Amino acid sequence: MRSRKQKPEDGSFWAFALINGRLAEFDFEVIRGKFYMGIGHCYVKRSEYKTKYEQRMINKDIKKYCFTYRNKQYRRVGTRKPLPRKRFKIPKRIGKGMTLEELKAKLKVK
């Protein structure tokens, strides 16, 4: 089985966006060229970012990313279809928990 080479645009990133009309930071992932929203966002003030580079980055990003957040779903402004969110798989073993000795044995730590 051949493994797919990771494209430079694949990965996890963060950016600025207008979410519900307010400036916010959000994280997202691009996997095989498909956009996935991350875990969440946080509202920020433009005055927190002082340098010209940061201001240019904000201006560039808010033109590109405008979302609404309602009922735990993100949508692009003007569309009804919710954006896909990254699903995190939780191992079944998490429910039971792991003892310190099991963890040390798994990590091979003395």
C-alpha positions, 0 to 999 in steps of 0.5 A: 500500500502506498502512502500518500505524500502530505501536501504542504497545504495539508495540516492544522492552522489558525486564522482570523475571521469575522464570526457573527460580525466580530473579530475572532481567532479560529483553528482549522484543518486541511486534509486532502484539500478539504476544509474542516473547522477545528474545536472552536474560536475566541473573540479578540480585539484588533487593538491586541495586535500592534504590528503592521504585519499582524494588521495586514494578516487580519485584513487578509484573513477577514476577507477570506473567512466570514462565518456565523456560529449558531446551535454549535454549527459554523456556516459561511456567511450567506450559506445554509450548509454547515461546515464539516467539523473535525471528528476526534476518535476517543479510544474505548480504553479512555472510559476505563482509564489507565493506571500509572504502571500501565502508562509507564510500561506503554511508554517504557519509562523507568 
